[in-house]
Amino acid sequence: MNSVEKSVSNVLANSLATDYQSVRQHTLALCRHLQPEDFVLQPVEEVSPAKWHLAHTTWFFETFLLLKEVSGYKAYHPQYSYLFNSYYESVGERTLRNQRGAMSRPTTEEVMAYRQYVDEEMVSWLSSNELSKESTELVQLGLQHEQQHQELLLTDIKYSLSLNPLHPQVLEIGEQEAAKGSPDFAHIPEGIYEIGFTGEGFCFDNELGRHKVYVQETAIRKQLVSNAEYQEFIKAGGYQKFQYWHAEAWQWIAEKGIQAPLYWAQKEGNWFHYTLQGLQALKPEAPVTHISFYEASAYAEWAGMRLPTEFEWEAAQHLFDWGQRWEWTNSAYLPYPGFLKAEGAVGEYNGKFMINQMVLRGASIATSQGHSRPSYRNFFHAPARWQFTGIRLAKK
C-alpha cells in the first residue's frame, strides 16, 4: 500500500469508527426513558423485546466481523448466538421468534455489558486501519442494520406499552405534526424512467439493478392522507362496506374486529390515539398512521383513487416532501432485474423475503437520520400495522 492509499485508508477507518460509535450510542439514547421492566416485553410474535434488539445488533457485529476478522477474539458468551440470531439459517439454530420475550436471562444489565465488550473490541479493530473492502462494506451494512433496528425498537416498544392502561410516556418524536405539503397533485408525464440506486454511498442489495420502467401519465398527491380525511372514511361506513376491500382484507377485518387504525380509541364521541408520549387527542391535521396495506387500499378505493406503484413513487418523489410515514405502494416486493444474492449469511438479508409482501417507500418519523433515500425499499406483509405507515394517493 502506497502512502496515498494508506492515508485514504486511515481516514476511512477513523470515519467508520466515529460512525460506529455514533450509531451505537443513538440506540442507547432511544432507551433512556425505559424502565427495567420495559426491556423484556413481547406481547405478540411480531414485536421483539427492546433487550433483544440491543443484543441482536451487537451479535451482528460480533458474528460477522469480530469472530472472522480479529485474531484471537473470544466470543462474549457461547450461547448468545443461539439467543440473538434472528433468521440466519447459515449461522445455526436460534430461539424461536415468539419466545424472545420468555428469556429473562441474560438480564438487561448483562446485555449492556455485552454491548460494551463488543463496542470496545470493534472500536479497537476499526482503529487498526487494516480494513479490506469486504470488511468495510460489512461494517456499513452492520450500521444500517442497527439503524433499521432503532426504528423497530421504537415501534415495538410502542406496541408493547400501548397495552398498558397507564399509557406510559417515553419519547417525543413528532407523531402529531401536521402533514407536509399541499393537497395538490404532482403531474407525472408518461415516459421511461430509471429506477434503483445510483451514485455513491450505501444501499441494500434489493435497491440494485438500476433499470428502466415505463410509467403511464398520472398524478400523485403531494400531501399524505390526514387523520381528518381518514375519519371521513370511518364515518361513511368504510369498514362495513365490502366493495372497498380485497377479499382477504374483508375477511381480516371481520376476524380481527378492525374498525379504526391501530392505537385509535373513541371516548365520549372524541378520538384519541396512543403515542410514545402517552394517550393524546387525535390531531386532525396529522397524517394517519399505523395503517395496513389492506386499509390503505380500501381508503384509496373509497376516495376514488389508488395507491401508486413503487416505480411511480420513485419517479415522482422529488415533487413532494416525504419522510413522515412509510408509504404503502401497490407493488409486490420482488427482485429487480439481475438481482443476485450474496454468498453466505449476508445473502439472507433481503432476497429470501421476496414473497407475499408489499413495498413501502420513503421513511417515517421513527427512521434514523441518514437512513433514508429515494431508492430505499421497505417491505411488510399486507396486514402489518405497527410500523409508522401511511397513505399517499394517486389518480386512477
C-alpha positions as CSV (number, residue, x, y, z in Angstrom):
1,M,0.0,0.0,0.0
2,N,1.5,3.4,-1.0
3,S,1.4,6.5,1.2
4,V,-1.7,8.0,-0.6
5,E,-3.7,4.7,-0.3
6,K,-2.6,4.4,3.3
7,S,-3.8,7.9,4.0
8,V,-7.2,7.3,2.4
9,S,-7.5,4.0,4.4
10,N,-6.7,5.8,7.7
11,V,-9.3,8.5,7.0
12,L,-11.9,5.8,6.1
13,A,-11.2,3.7,9.2
14,N,-11.4,6.7,11.5
15,S,-14.7,7.8,9.9
16,L,-16.1,4.3,10.3
17,A,-15.1,4.3,14.0
18,T,-16.8,7.6,14.5
19,D,-19.9,6.5,12.7
20,Y,-19.9,3.2,14.6
21,Q,-19.9,4.9,18.0
22,S,-22.5,7.5,16.9
23,V,-25.0,4.8,15.7
24,R,-24.4,2.6,18.8
25,Q,-24.9,5.5,21.2
26,H,-28.1,6.6,19.5
27,T,-29.6,3.2,20.1
28,L,-29.0,3.6,23.8
29,A,-30.3,7.1,23.7
30,L,-33.6,5.8,22.4
31,C,-33.9,3.7,25.5
32,R,-33.1,6.4,28.0
33,H,-36.6,6.7,29.4
34,L,-37.4,3.0,29.5
35,Q,-37.7,1.2,32.9
36,P,-36.0,-2.2,33.5
37,E,-39.3,-4.0,33.1
38,D,-40.0,-2.3,29.7
39,F,-37.0,-4.0,28.1
40,V,-38.4,-7.5,28.3
41,L,-41.9,-7.0,26.9
42,Q,-43.1,-9.2,23.9
43,P,-46.9,-9.3,23.8
44,V,-47.1,-10.8,20.2
45,E,-44.7,-12.6,18.0
46,E,-44.0,-9.7,15.6
47,V,-42.9,-7.4,18.4
48,S,-39.4,-8.2,19.9
49,P,-38.3,-7.0,23.3
50,A,-36.1,-3.9,23.5
51,K,-33.4,-6.1,25.2
52,W,-33.4,-8.4,22.3
53,H,-32.8,-5.6,19.8
54,L,-29.9,-4.3,21.9
55,A,-28.3,-7.8,21.9
56,H,-29.1,-8.8,18.4
57,T,-27.5,-5.7,16.8
58,T,-24.4,-6.5,19.0
59,W,-24.4,-10.1,17.9
60,F,-24.4,-9.0,14.3
61,F,-21.0,-7.2,14.7
62,E,-19.6,-9.9,16.8
63,T,-20.6,-12.8,14.5
64,F,-19.9,-11.3,11.1
65,L,-16.9,-9.1,11.9
66,L,-15.1,-9.7,15.2
67,L,-15.1,-13.5,15.1
68,K,-14.0,-13.6,11.5
69,E,-11.6,-10.6,11.3
70,V,-9.9,-10.3,14.7
71,S,-7.3,-12.9,15.5
72,G,-7.8,-14.4,19.0
73,Y,-11.2,-12.7,19.6
74,K,-13.2,-14.6,22.1
75,A,-17.0,-14.6,21.9
76,Y,-18.5,-12.9,24.9
77,H,-20.8,-15.9,25.7
78,P,-21.0,-19.2,23.8
79,Q,-24.9,-19.3,24.0
80,Y,-25.5,-15.7,22.8
81,S,-25.5,-16.7,19.2
82,Y,-28.4,-19.1,19.8
83,L,-30.3,-16.4,21.8
84,F,-29.8,-13.5,19.5
85,N,-29.6,-14.8,15.9
86,S,-32.7,-13.6,14.1
87,Y,-33.2,-15.6,10.9
88,Y,-29.8,-16.6,9.6
89,E,-30.1,-20.2,8.8
90,S,-26.4,-20.4,7.8
91,V,-25.3,-19.3,11.3
92,G,-27.1,-22.1,13.2
93,E,-30.1,-22.7,15.5
94,R,-31.8,-19.9,17.3
95,T,-34.5,-19.0,19.8
96,L,-37.9,-19.1,18.2
97,R,-39.2,-15.6,17.4
98,N,-42.2,-15.9,19.6
99,Q,-40.1,-16.9,22.6
100,R,-37.7,-13.9,22.7
101,G,-39.6,-12.4,25.5
102,A,-39.6,-15.6,27.5
103,M,-35.8,-15.2,28.2
104,S,-35.3,-13.4,31.4
105,R,-31.6,-14.1,31.3
106,P,-29.3,-12.6,30.3
107,T,-30.6,-9.6,32.1
108,T,-30.7,-6.1,30.6
109,E,-27.6,-5.2,32.6
110,E,-25.8,-8.2,31.2
111,V,-26.8,-7.2,27.6
112,M,-25.5,-3.7,28.2
113,A,-22.2,-5.3,29.3
114,Y,-22.2,-7.4,26.2
115,R,-22.6,-4.2,24.1
116,Q,-19.8,-2.5,25.9
117,Y,-17.5,-5.5,25.4
118,V,-18.2,-5.7,21.6
119,D,-18.0,-1.9,21.2
120,E,-14.6,-1.8,22.8
121,E,-13.4,-4.6,20.5
122,M,-14.9,-3.0,17.4
123,V,-13.5,0.5,18.0
124,S,-10.1,-1.0,18.6
125,W,-10.3,-3.1,15.4
126,L,-11.7,-0.2,13.4
127,S,-8.8,2.0,14.6
128,S,-6.2,-0.5,13.3
129,N,-6.6,0.9,9.8
130,E,-6.3,-2.5,8.1
131,L,-9.8,-2.9,6.8
132,S,-10.4,-4.7,3.5
133,K,-13.1,-3.6,1.1
134,E,-15.3,-6.5,2.2
135,S,-14.8,-5.7,5.9
136,T,-15.6,-2.0,5.2
137,E,-18.8,-3.0,3.4
138,L,-19.8,-5.3,6.3
139,V,-19.3,-2.6,8.9
140,Q,-21.5,-0.3,6.8
141,L,-24.1,-3.0,6.5
142,G,-24.0,-3.5,10.3
143,L,-24.6,0.2,10.9
144,Q,-27.5,0.3,8.5
145,H,-28.8,-2.9,10.1
146,E,-28.7,-1.3,13.6
147,Q,-30.5,1.8,12.2
148,Q,-33.3,-0.5,11.0
149,H,-33.5,-1.9,14.5
150,Q,-33.6,1.5,16.0
151,E,-36.9,2.1,14.2
152,L,-38.1,-1.4,15.1
153,L,-37.2,-0.8,18.7
154,L,-39.4,2.3,18.8
155,T,-42.3,0.7,17.0
156,D,-42.1,-2.5,19.1
157,I,-41.9,-0.7,22.4
158,K,-44.8,1.5,21.4
159,Y,-47.0,-1.6,20.7
160,S,-46.0,-3.2,24.0
161,L,-46.7,-0.1,26.1
162,S,-49.9,0.6,24.2
163,L,-51.5,-2.3,26.1
164,N,-50.8,-0.7,29.4
165,P,-53.8,1.3,30.8
166,L,-51.4,3.7,32.4
167,H,-50.4,5.0,28.9
168,P,-46.7,5.4,29.6
169,Q,-44.8,8.3,28.2
170,V,-41.3,7.5,27.0
171,L,-40.3,9.7,23.9
172,E,-41.4,12.6,21.7
173,I,-40.7,12.0,18.0
174,G,-43.3,14.3,16.4
175,E,-46.1,11.9,15.9
176,Q,-48.7,14.7,15.9
177,E,-47.0,17.1,13.4
178,A,-49.2,18.2,10.6
179,A,-49.0,16.6,7.2
180,K,-46.5,18.4,5.0
181,G,-47.1,19.9,1.6
182,S,-50.3,20.9,-0.2
183,P,-53.3,18.7,-1.1
184,D,-52.5,19.3,-4.8
185,F,-51.4,16.6,-7.1
186,A,-48.0,16.4,-8.8
187,H,-48.2,15.6,-12.5
188,I,-46.1,12.6,-13.7
189,P,-45.6,12.7,-17.5
190,E,-45.8,9.4,-19.5
191,G,-42.3,8.1,-20.2
192,I,-39.4,5.8,-19.5
193,Y,-37.9,6.3,-16.0
194,E,-34.8,4.8,-14.4
195,I,-35.4,3.1,-11.1
196,G,-33.0,1.8,-8.5
197,F,-29.9,3.1,-6.6
198,T,-27.3,5.2,-8.3
199,G,-24.4,7.3,-7.1
200,E,-22.0,6.9,-4.2
201,G,-22.7,5.6,-0.7
202,F,-24.5,2.7,0.8
203,C,-27.6,0.9,-0.4
204,F,-29.1,-2.5,0.2
205,D,-28.9,-5.3,-2.4
206,N,-32.6,-5.0,-3.1
207,E,-32.1,-1.5,-4.5
208,L,-29.5,-2.6,-7.0
209,G,-30.1,-3.4,-10.6
210,R,-31.0,0.1,-11.8
211,H,-33.3,-0.4,-14.7
212,K,-35.8,1.3,-17.0
213,V,-39.6,1.1,-16.4
214,Y,-42.4,2.6,-18.4
215,V,-44.8,4.8,-16.4
216,Q,-48.1,6.0,-17.8
217,E,-49.2,9.6,-17.3
218,T,-50.6,10.0,-13.8
219,A,-50.7,12.3,-10.8
220,I,-49.7,11.7,-7.2
221,R,-50.9,13.8,-4.2
222,K,-48.2,15.9,-2.6
223,Q,-49.7,15.5,0.9
224,L,-50.3,12.4,2.9
225,V,-53.9,11.4,3.9
226,S,-54.7,13.1,7.2
227,N,-56.4,11.8,10.3
228,A,-59.4,14.0,9.5
229,E,-59.7,12.6,6.0
230,Y,-59.5,9.1,7.3
231,Q,-62.2,9.8,9.9
232,E,-64.5,10.6,7.0
233,F,-63.9,7.1,5.6
234,I,-64.9,5.7,9.0
235,K,-68.0,7.9,9.3
236,A,-69.0,6.8,5.8
237,G,-69.0,3.2,7.0
238,G,-65.8,2.3,5.2
239,Y,-65.1,-0.6,7.5
240,Q,-68.6,-2.0,6.9
241,K,-68.8,-1.9,3.1
242,F,-67.2,-4.9,1.3
243,Q,-66.9,-3.2,-2.0
244,Y,-63.8,-1.2,-0.9
245,W,-61.8,-4.2,0.3
246,H,-59.8,-7.0,-1.2
247,A,-61.4,-10.4,-0.3
248,E,-58.8,-11.4,2.2
249,A,-58.8,-7.9,3.7
250,W,-62.6,-8.2,4.2
251,Q,-62.0,-11.5,6.0
252,W,-59.2,-9.9,8.0
253,I,-61.3,-7.0,9.4
254,A,-64.2,-9.4,10.2
255,E,-61.9,-11.9,12.1
256,K,-60.0,-9.2,13.9
257,G,-62.9,-6.8,14.5
258,I,-60.9,-3.9,13.0
259,Q,-62.9,-0.7,12.9
260,A,-60.1,2.0,13.0
261,P,-56.4,2.4,12.7
262,L,-54.2,0.8,15.3
263,Y,-54.0,2.7,18.6
264,W,-57.2,4.7,18.0
265,A,-59.8,4.8,20.7
266,Q,-63.1,6.7,20.9
267,K,-64.2,8.2,24.1
268,E,-67.4,10.2,24.5
269,G,-67.5,10.9,20.8
270,N,-63.9,12.0,20.5
271,W,-61.0,10.2,19.0
272,F,-57.7,9.6,20.9
273,H,-54.7,7.6,20.0
274,Y,-51.7,6.2,21.9
275,T,-48.3,7.7,21.1
276,L,-44.9,7.3,22.6
277,Q,-45.9,10.5,24.5
278,G,-48.9,8.7,26.0
279,L,-52.6,8.9,25.1
280,Q,-53.4,12.1,23.2
281,A,-56.3,13.6,21.4
282,L,-56.2,12.8,17.7
283,K,-55.0,15.8,15.8
284,P,-57.0,16.1,12.5
285,E,-54.1,17.6,10.5
286,A,-51.5,14.9,11.3
287,P,-51.0,12.2,8.7
288,V,-52.9,9.0,9.5
289,T,-50.6,6.2,10.6
290,H,-50.4,2.6,11.7
291,I,-52.4,1.6,8.7
292,S,-52.2,-1.8,7.0
293,F,-51.9,-2.2,3.2
294,Y,-55.5,-3.5,3.4
295,E,-56.8,-0.3,4.9
296,A,-54.7,2.0,2.7
297,S,-56.0,0.2,-0.4
298,A,-59.6,0.3,0.9
299,Y,-59.4,4.0,1.7
300,A,-58.0,4.8,-1.8
301,E,-60.8,2.9,-3.4
302,W,-63.4,4.8,-1.3
303,A,-61.7,8.1,-2.3
304,G,-61.9,7.2,-6.0
305,M,-58.1,6.9,-6.1
306,R,-55.5,4.2,-5.9
307,L,-52.1,3.6,-4.3
308,P,-49.1,4.5,-6.5
309,T,-46.7,1.8,-7.7
310,E,-43.2,1.9,-6.2
311,F,-41.9,2.9,-9.6
312,E,-44.3,5.8,-9.9
313,W,-43.4,6.8,-6.4
314,E,-39.6,6.9,-7.1
315,A,-40.2,8.7,-10.4
316,A,-42.2,11.4,-8.6
317,Q,-40.6,11.6,-5.1
318,H,-38.7,14.8,-5.9
319,L,-42.0,16.6,-6.3
320,F,-43.3,16.1,-2.8
321,D,-42.0,16.2,0.8
322,W,-41.7,12.6,2.1
323,G,-40.4,11.2,5.3
324,Q,-43.3,11.4,7.8
325,R,-44.7,8.0,7.2
326,W,-43.7,4.8,5.4
327,E,-46.0,4.9,2.3
328,W,-47.7,1.8,1.1
329,T,-47.4,1.2,-2.6
330,N,-49.3,-1.1,-4.9
331,S,-46.2,-3.1,-5.7
332,A,-45.3,-6.6,-4.6
333,Y,-41.8,-7.0,-3.1
334,L,-39.9,-8.6,-6.0
335,P,-36.3,-8.6,-7.2
336,Y,-35.1,-6.1,-9.7
337,P,-33.6,-7.4,-13.0
338,G,-30.2,-9.0,-12.4
339,F,-30.7,-9.3,-8.6
340,L,-28.1,-11.6,-7.1
341,K,-28.0,-12.9,-3.5
342,A,-24.5,-12.7,-1.9
343,E,-22.8,-15.8,-0.7
344,G,-23.2,-16.9,2.9
345,A,-25.3,-15.3,5.6
346,V,-25.3,-11.8,4.1
347,G,-27.3,-13.2,1.2
348,E,-30.1,-14.0,3.6
349,Y,-30.6,-10.3,4.4
350,N,-33.3,-9.5,1.8
351,G,-33.7,-12.0,-1.0
352,K,-35.5,-14.7,0.9
353,F,-38.3,-12.4,1.9
354,M,-39.3,-11.5,-1.7
355,I,-42.7,-13.3,-1.4
356,N,-46.1,-12.3,-0.1
357,Q,-45.0,-8.8,0.9
358,M,-45.8,-5.3,-0.3
359,V,-43.3,-2.4,-0.8
360,L,-43.3,0.8,1.2
361,R,-41.4,3.8,0.2
362,G,-40.0,6.9,1.9
363,A,-39.3,6.9,5.6
364,S,-41.0,7.8,8.8
365,I,-40.6,10.0,11.9
366,A,-39.1,6.9,13.6
367,T,-36.5,6.4,10.9
368,S,-32.9,7.2,12.0
369,Q,-31.2,10.2,10.4
370,G,-29.2,9.3,7.4
371,H,-31.1,6.0,6.8
372,S,-33.4,7.1,4.0
373,R,-33.0,7.6,0.3
374,P,-35.3,7.7,-2.8
375,S,-34.4,4.1,-3.8
376,Y,-35.0,2.6,-0.4
377,R,-37.4,-0.4,-0.5
378,N,-39.1,-1.3,2.8
379,F,-41.5,-4.2,2.9
380,F,-44.1,-5.8,5.1
381,H,-47.0,-8.2,4.9
382,A,-50.3,-6.6,4.0
383,P,-51.9,-6.8,7.5
384,A,-48.9,-5.2,9.2
385,R,-49.9,-2.0,11.2
386,W,-47.4,-1.5,14.0
387,Q,-45.0,0.5,11.8
388,F,-45.4,4.2,11.1
389,T,-47.2,3.6,7.9
390,G,-49.4,6.0,6.0
391,I,-51.2,6.7,2.7
392,R,-50.3,8.7,-0.4
393,L,-52.9,8.7,-3.2
394,A,-52.6,8.5,-6.9
395,K,-55.2,9.2,-9.6
396,K,-56.7,6.3,-11.4
